């Protein structure tokens, strides 16, 4: 399994102290505030639990903008602000390569070796149980990064994002001792069960305010839950709900 992921995260480590600076190989750091509303609104609608922590402007690939989210997910956008998909897949198609270490990679403190962006933790500090689980069950995947997060159903968790080219990133959640809790991937709200839709419509009556994408969670016992993101009275709300429509918890 590839333990070190040298990608956008590795690039933006160096540029965190630089503003609008050319960093070589066709990449220039830009302020997140300079991104178009088309880009930021796409992220808000489809990644409602995430924040953009860094942005690059590229001149050597089909992608114009490369973003890193605090969830360790990486996205590519064209010049018009249309999302092209997961950045690693886009760069690989264009020979940009995710594995080019432009500025020292993990050794500079923001890559997977030393904690990712947005409060991430060091992959090297992960419990052995987690690393063993990933190497056994996701041997072909690359670790994008790891972070601590609090969930309403499990409390404090360690979340590790893994991916390989051509497959959407998968979030793996573990308790603080390293026991596997669930895997999660993003999917469209329209792909949830009718029972989920019926419950949310009944309880919140805010169908128009449900974000476009949800997280589908496959728990250790193989049961399915969803994290659905809503705006209720201008407040963000995440509802964790079972596939049969039973609400587990909210935050």
C-alpha positions as CSV (number, residue, x, y, z in Angstrom):
1,X,0.0,0.0,0.0
2,X,1.3,3.5,-0.8
3,X,1.8,5.2,2.6
4,X,2.9,8.5,1.3
5,X,0.6,10.5,-1.0
6,X,2.4,13.4,-2.6
7,X,-0.3,15.4,-4.4
8,X,-1.9,18.7,-4.0
9,X,-1.6,18.5,-0.3
10,X,2.2,18.1,-0.7
11,X,2.3,21.1,-3.0
12,X,0.3,23.4,-0.9
13,X,2.4,22.8,2.2
14,X,5.1,25.0,0.7
15,X,2.7,27.6,-0.6
16,X,0.9,28.1,2.7
17,X,3.4,30.9,3.5
18,X,3.3,32.3,0.0
19,X,0.6,34.4,-1.6
20,X,0.0,34.3,-5.4
21,X,3.5,32.9,-6.0
22,X,4.6,30.9,-8.9
23,X,5.9,27.6,-7.5
24,X,7.2,25.9,-10.6
25,X,5.9,23.2,-12.9
26,X,3.0,25.3,-14.0
27,X,1.4,25.8,-10.6
28,X,0.6,29.1,-8.9
29,X,-0.9,29.5,-5.5
30,X,-4.0,31.7,-5.3
31,X,-6.1,33.0,-2.4
32,X,-9.3,31.0,-1.9
33,X,-11.2,34.3,-1.9
34,X,-10.2,34.7,-5.6
35,X,-12.1,31.6,-6.7
36,X,-15.3,32.3,-8.6
37,X,-18.7,31.9,-7.0
38,X,-19.3,29.0,-9.4
39,X,-16.5,27.1,-7.8
40,X,-17.3,27.9,-4.2
41,X,-21.1,27.3,-4.7
42,X,-20.3,23.9,-6.2
43,X,-18.3,23.0,-3.1
44,X,-20.9,24.3,-0.8
45,X,-23.6,22.3,-2.5
46,X,-21.8,19.0,-3.0
47,X,-19.3,19.0,-0.1
48,X,-21.3,20.8,2.6
49,X,-19.3,19.4,5.5
50,X,-16.0,20.6,4.0
51,X,-14.0,23.8,3.6
52,X,-11.5,24.8,0.9
53,X,-8.2,25.2,2.6
54,X,-5.9,25.9,-0.4
55,X,-6.1,26.5,-4.2
56,X,-3.7,26.3,-7.1
57,X,-4.0,27.7,-10.6
58,X,-2.5,25.3,-13.1
59,X,-1.2,26.0,-16.6
60,X,0.0,22.6,-17.7
61,X,-3.1,20.5,-17.5
62,X,-6.7,20.6,-18.7
63,X,-7.7,21.7,-15.2
64,X,-7.3,25.3,-14.4
65,X,-8.0,25.2,-10.6
66,X,-7.0,22.5,-8.2
67,X,-8.5,22.6,-4.7
68,X,-7.7,20.8,-1.5
69,X,-10.5,20.5,1.1
70,X,-10.0,20.1,4.8
71,X,-11.4,16.5,4.4
72,X,-8.3,15.8,2.4
73,X,-10.4,15.5,-0.8
74,X,-8.9,17.1,-3.9
75,X,-11.0,18.6,-6.8
76,X,-10.2,19.9,-10.2
77,X,-12.1,22.7,-12.0
78,X,-11.9,24.1,-15.5
79,X,-11.5,27.8,-16.4
80,X,-15.3,28.3,-16.3
81,X,-15.5,26.9,-12.8
82,X,-17.0,23.5,-13.8
83,X,-15.9,20.6,-11.6
84,X,-13.9,18.1,-13.6
85,X,-13.8,15.5,-10.8
86,X,-11.2,14.2,-8.4
87,X,-8.0,16.0,-9.0
88,X,-5.7,13.0,-9.0
89,X,-7.6,11.4,-11.8
90,X,-7.6,14.6,-13.9
91,X,-3.9,15.1,-13.4
92,X,-3.1,11.5,-14.2
93,X,-5.0,11.7,-17.5
94,X,-3.0,14.7,-18.4
95,X,0.4,13.5,-17.3
96,X,0.4,16.0,-14.4
97,X,0.9,13.2,-12.0
98,X,-0.1,13.2,-8.3
99,X,3.2,11.8,-7.3
100,X,5.4,14.7,-8.2
101,X,7.0,16.1,-5.1
102,X,7.3,19.8,-6.0
103,X,8.5,21.2,-2.7
104,X,9.7,18.5,-0.4
105,X,6.4,16.8,0.1
106,X,5.4,15.5,3.5
107,X,8.6,16.7,5.1
108,X,7.2,20.3,5.2
109,X,4.5,19.6,7.6
110,X,1.2,19.6,5.6
111,X,1.4,16.3,3.7
112,X,0.2,13.0,5.0
113,X,3.5,12.3,6.7
114,X,3.0,15.2,9.1
115,X,-0.6,16.0,9.3
116,X,-3.0,17.2,6.5
117,X,-4.7,20.5,6.2
118,X,-7.6,21.8,8.2
119,X,-6.5,20.2,11.5
120,X,-5.4,17.0,10.1
121,X,-3.2,14.5,12.0
122,X,-0.1,12.7,11.0
123,X,-0.5,9.4,9.2
124,X,2.7,8.3,11.0
125,X,0.9,8.8,14.3
126,X,-2.1,6.5,13.4
127,X,-2.6,3.5,15.6
128,X,-1.1,0.3,14.3
129,X,-4.6,-1.2,14.2
130,X,-5.7,1.4,11.6
131,X,-2.7,1.0,9.4
132,X,-3.1,-2.8,9.5
133,X,-6.8,-2.5,8.6
134,X,-6.0,-0.3,5.6
135,X,-3.1,-2.4,4.4
136,X,-5.3,-5.5,4.6
137,X,-8.5,-4.1,3.1
138,X,-7.4,-1.2,0.9
139,X,-4.0,-2.5,-0.2
140,X,-4.3,-0.8,-3.6
141,X,-5.3,2.6,-2.2
142,X,-3.3,5.6,-1.3
143,X,-3.8,7.5,1.9
144,X,-4.7,11.1,1.2
145,X,-4.6,12.2,4.8
146,X,-6.1,11.7,8.3
147,X,-8.0,13.9,10.7
148,X,-9.9,13.9,14.0
149,X,-13.6,14.5,13.8
150,X,-16.6,14.2,16.1
151,X,-19.7,12.3,14.9
152,X,-23.1,12.3,16.6
153,X,-23.4,8.5,16.7
154,X,-19.8,7.5,17.6
155,X,-18.3,10.5,19.3
156,X,-14.7,11.2,18.6
157,X,-13.3,9.4,15.6
158,X,-10.1,9.1,13.5
159,X,-11.0,9.5,9.9
160,X,-8.7,8.5,7.1
161,X,-9.3,9.3,3.5
162,X,-8.0,6.8,0.9
163,X,-8.2,6.7,-2.8
164,X,-6.8,5.3,-6.0
165,X,-7.1,6.6,-9.6
166,X,-10.5,6.1,-11.1
167,X,-12.3,5.5,-7.9
168,X,-13.9,8.2,-5.7
169,X,-12.2,8.8,-2.3
170,X,-13.4,6.6,0.6
171,X,-13.5,7.8,4.1
172,X,-12.6,5.2,6.8
173,X,-13.7,6.0,10.3
174,X,-12.2,4.4,13.4
175,X,-12.7,4.9,17.1
176,X,-9.7,6.3,19.1
177,X,-8.4,2.9,19.7
178,X,-8.3,2.0,16.0
179,X,-11.4,-0.2,15.8
180,X,-13.1,0.2,12.4
181,X,-16.5,1.9,12.5
182,X,-17.6,2.6,9.0
183,X,-16.6,3.5,5.5
184,X,-18.2,6.4,3.7
185,X,-18.5,7.7,0.1
186,X,-20.4,10.7,-1.3
187,X,-23.4,10.0,-3.4
188,X,-26.4,12.1,-4.6
189,X,-29.3,12.6,-2.3
190,X,-31.6,11.3,-5.0
191,X,-29.9,7.9,-4.6
192,X,-31.0,7.5,-1.0
193,X,-33.9,5.2,-0.2
194,X,-37.5,6.4,-0.4
195,X,-37.8,5.8,3.3
196,X,-35.0,8.3,4.0
197,X,-36.7,10.9,1.7
198,X,-40.1,10.3,3.3
199,X,-38.7,10.8,6.9
200,X,-36.8,14.0,6.1
201,X,-39.8,15.5,4.2
202,X,-42.1,14.6,7.1
203,X,-39.8,15.9,9.9
204,X,-38.2,18.9,8.3
205,X,-40.4,19.7,5.3
206,X,-37.4,21.3,3.6
207,X,-36.8,19.2,0.5
208,X,-35.5,22.3,-1.4
209,X,-32.9,22.9,1.3
210,X,-31.3,19.5,1.3
211,X,-27.8,19.6,-0.2
212,X,-27.2,17.7,-3.5
213,X,-24.8,15.2,-2.0
214,X,-24.9,13.0,1.0
215,X,-22.5,10.5,2.6
216,X,-23.5,6.9,2.5
217,X,-22.0,5.0,5.4
218,X,-21.4,1.3,5.4
219,X,-21.0,0.3,9.1
220,X,-18.9,-2.5,10.4
221,X,-22.0,-4.7,10.7
222,X,-22.8,-4.0,7.0
223,X,-25.8,-1.8,7.8
224,X,-26.3,1.4,5.8
225,X,-26.8,4.9,7.1
226,X,-26.7,8.3,5.5
227,X,-25.3,11.7,6.6
228,X,-27.7,14.1,5.0
229,X,-26.9,17.9,5.0
230,X,-29.7,20.4,5.3
231,X,-30.2,24.1,5.9
232,X,-33.0,24.7,8.4
233,X,-33.8,28.4,9.2
234,X,-30.4,29.3,7.7
235,X,-28.6,26.9,10.0
236,X,-26.6,24.0,8.9
237,X,-27.8,20.6,10.0
238,X,-26.4,17.1,9.4
239,X,-28.9,14.3,9.9
240,X,-27.6,10.7,10.3
241,X,-30.4,8.4,9.2
242,X,-30.7,4.7,8.7
243,X,-31.6,3.2,5.3
244,X,-35.1,2.4,6.7
245,X,-35.8,6.1,7.5
246,X,-35.0,6.0,11.3
247,X,-33.2,9.1,12.4
248,X,-30.1,8.1,14.4
249,X,-28.9,11.6,15.5
250,X,-28.4,15.1,14.3
251,X,-25.7,17.7,14.7
